[in-house]
């Protein structure tokens, strides 16, 4: 029997955050056995390869193979990541996406047309598989990033083919339990054992921020190729709110006087108290947060298939691991080997739970500051014009190299000649202001901050979006501000969504931090934007439709009656009616009744 340790493992990472929040990260890694992967020719339906996936999901393998997908990255994200309170994204942001749904792939194809055909086939198939709106991906939102540094596939199986990197995002796509269910079906445990038994849609999505990710890569060596897939569920849980729903049914109640805590930063007397929203002494467990316990390991024959990692400050936090079966319940304290991280394996086929207790939850591990801070917003604009402003700040003591990727819909017409680059130091004074053409000519570029490379692909109405990429080097303690203007297009009537007055969601920009070897070390997204376009009065078409339908119904009804009905007198109508079968039956029935009455009267 093949050992499960080689092809599957899972890890649950828990880290308390400030203000009674918890970062829970569910990680699942699985591999297929070495298989022979060939190029799928859609015209002849010929595919060379032996299919044997073992713990790799058999439902996903044929989809990737039929579309020649060598690498797949899918993101479902909802909420806002608080950088100031939570620090860096989990796993350096490599498993986190922007608001909504993101999909980017590496496809092997002989030309661009064949790659796009496979791309649309893949998106439509994944749409039905994950119950998402990926079928709305078309040419108008598909981009081809040039500075793709984080993907691992760098080879084509056929020498006459090339690798094409395609990306699309749906920022307004909601995330719900319908996406989580097929996500769990990809696991070999199907959410019935291991850490996946904690994942309940009502609990996972009741969080401040949550994201699901699927990453599939193809790796090949002299022994053959194999597929590797990493699934992840990351969420920031509000512990206080979860406990209130568990204990009080979610209905807010007044805090008893003996448990009332005053905010020490404000004026406090024997008669005056500003309540503090955050409790400092709190105890909870995974069962109280998720409503479930961990149902043993993923595989009983592999004691190291399921692992739990906890990052805490042992001076202020106490952690217990409980083990329960039908006979008894055992609990014991767990301690970290390096004094801050606890690592435990789930080995026995029992029910496990993790208990946390702290007398002062304000003390957590130090937060890691992100390499750069980015703020993107819409500037003052009129009904048909607008502007963009993106600010990059480097809080570190070293120069940061990063790639800025921006994809804007075609109805935002950029004026790249209005692009200005401003460098601001820590005191707030501007060091230099450069126009876009000045940057192209490399004039007036300071030695401390500059744009090393740039790429712009203008949009084509209803065919492709605008694509803007900058390779930027930002010195320490400086801020770089990009501003440019754009016009708003007037859409066709059927192109407006049902909630057009709400606005159009603009997908987040992608920032990728690079090291000295130009490898991606950290990646994150900006917030999405809400753009208001010129919107026609949709009540006028409604009024026209109502009036037209009324006139048509009256005209059609009158003409139809004249063509299908015959005008006769009342006497003729009574004569015809008396000769009908129903009239004769009724008359006979009445005659019998009269006869019966006459017999009874005698």
Beta strands, then each sheet from edge to edge (+ up, - down):
strand 1: 8-17
strand 2: 21-31
strand 3: 36-37
strand 4: 49-50
strand 5: 69-79
strand 6: 100-109
strand 7: 162-170
strand 8: 209-221
strand 9: 224-238
strand 10: 282-285
strand 11: 294-295
strand 12: 306-311
strand 13: 317-324
strand 14: 329-333
strand 15: 341-345
strand 16: 351-358
strand 17: 373-379
strand 18: 385-393
strand 19: 400-408
strand 20: 412-425
strand 21: 430-435
strand 22: 449-457
strand 23: 466-474
strand 24: 478-488
strand 25: 504-506
strand 26: 510-514
strand 27: 520-525
strand 28: 529-531
sheet 1: 7+ 6- 5+ 8- 9+ 2- 1+ 12+ 15-
sheet 2: 3+ 4-
sheet 3: 10+ 16- 11+
sheet 4: 10+ 16- 13+ 14-
sheet 5: 17+ 18- 24+ 20- 21+
sheet 6: 22+ 23- 19+ 26- 27+
sheet 7: 25+ 28-
end
